[in-house]
Amino acid sequence: MTSISSTTSVTSMNLSLRPLDPLKDAELLHTWVTHPKAAFWMMQDAKLEDVERAYMEVAADEHHHALLGLQDGVPAFLMEKYDPAHRELVGLYEPQPGDVGMHFLVPATETPVHGFTRAVITAVMDELFADPRTRRVVVEPDVTNKAVHALNEAVGFVAEREIQKPEKKALLSFCTRPQYLAARAASRGVAI
């Protein structure tokens, strides 16, 4: 399990990641991905078996990994990382060495915590850039998902262009290590 300490302007959050267990975690994931607020995850009509199958496929794929994010040991978010040269973006852009694709999901809650989603994306980016081989993180959110575009921009992503994927029109965006570090420093009020 990877431990990540992420701090927001409001509170300190103890976030960590562990490998997702497609069978043990499927019921929880099913509640998350089928919630109306998770529409961009595109699994609204999925049955429990569909979620199990989807994440068993991820577990069997050497180019795609799913991690369950925990807050103080309690499941709180989902992270996926993938090799865009082999998954998701094949033929839609020219991958560079060190590119890593990423998705994250913060499930809807009855009492949202201010700053939590920002802390999650920061923890996810910290995890990705902890690997020295990662030079750039690639994302392709739905073009209409304005909330995630704002989060991406806040951690250093720069939108490049719209692309047409089979399931959606997406905004192809990139964040290099220097862009991420600059965004982190700016959010802390530190000049670099």
Long-range contacts (C-beta under 8 A, 24 or more apart in sequence): 1-70, 2-127, 2-130, 4-123, 4-126, 4-127, 6-119, 6-120, 6-122, 6-123, 6-126, 7-119, 8-114, 8-115, 8-116, 8-118, 8-119, 9-115, 10-114, 10-115, 11-113, 11-115, 13-71, 13-116, 13-119, 14-71, 14-72, 15-69, 15-70, 15-71, 15-76, 15-119, 15-120, 15-123, 16-69, 16-70, 16-73, 17-67, 17-68, 17-69, 17-70, 17-79, 17-123, 17-127, 18-67, 18-68, 18-70, 19-65, 19-66, 19-67, 19-68, 20-55, 20-58, 20-59, 20-66, 20-67, 20-68, 20-78, 21-68, 22-52, 22-55, 22-56, 22-58, 22-59, 22-66, 23-52, 23-56, 25-55, 25-68, 25-75, 26-51, 26-52, 26-55, 28-75, 29-55, 29-78, 31-107, 32-78, 32-105, 32-107, 32-108, 33-105, 35-107, 35-108, 36-108, 37-107, 37-108, 38-105, 38-107, 38-108, 40-141, 40-142, 40-145, 40-148, 41-105, 42-167, 42-168, 61-87, 63-87, 67-127, 69-104, 69-120, 69-123, 69-124, 76-106, 76-107, 76-116, 76-120, 77-104, 77-105, 77-106, 77-107, 77-120, 78-103, 78-104, 78-105, 78-107, 79-103, 79-104, 79-124, 79-127, 80-104, 81-128, 84-138, 88-140, 88-165, 89-138, 89-140, 89-163, 89-172, 92-140, 92-163, 92-165, 92-172, 93-138, 93-160, 93-163, 93-172, 95-138, 96-135, 96-136, 97-135, 98-133, 98-134, 98-135, 98-136, 99-135, 99-136, 99-137, 99-138, 100-128, 100-131, 100-134, 100-136, 100-137, 100-138, 101-137, 101-138, 101-139, 101-140, 102-128, 102-137, 102-138, 102-139, 103-139, 117-151, 118-151, 118-154, 121-151, 121-152, 121-154, 121-155, 122-155, 122-184, 125-155, 125-156, 125-175, 125-180, 129-177, 129-180, 134-177, 135-176, 135-177, 136-174, 136-175, 136-176, 136-177, 137-174, 137-175, 137-180, 138-172, 138-173, 138-174, 139-172, 139-173, 139-174, 139-175, 140-165, 140-170, 140-171, 140-172, 140-173, 141-170, 141-171, 141-173, 142-168, 142-169, 142-170, 142-171, 143-168, 143-169, 143-170, 143-171, 149-173, 154-183, 154-187, 155-180, 155-183, 155-184, 156-180, 156-181, 156-182, 156-183, 156-184
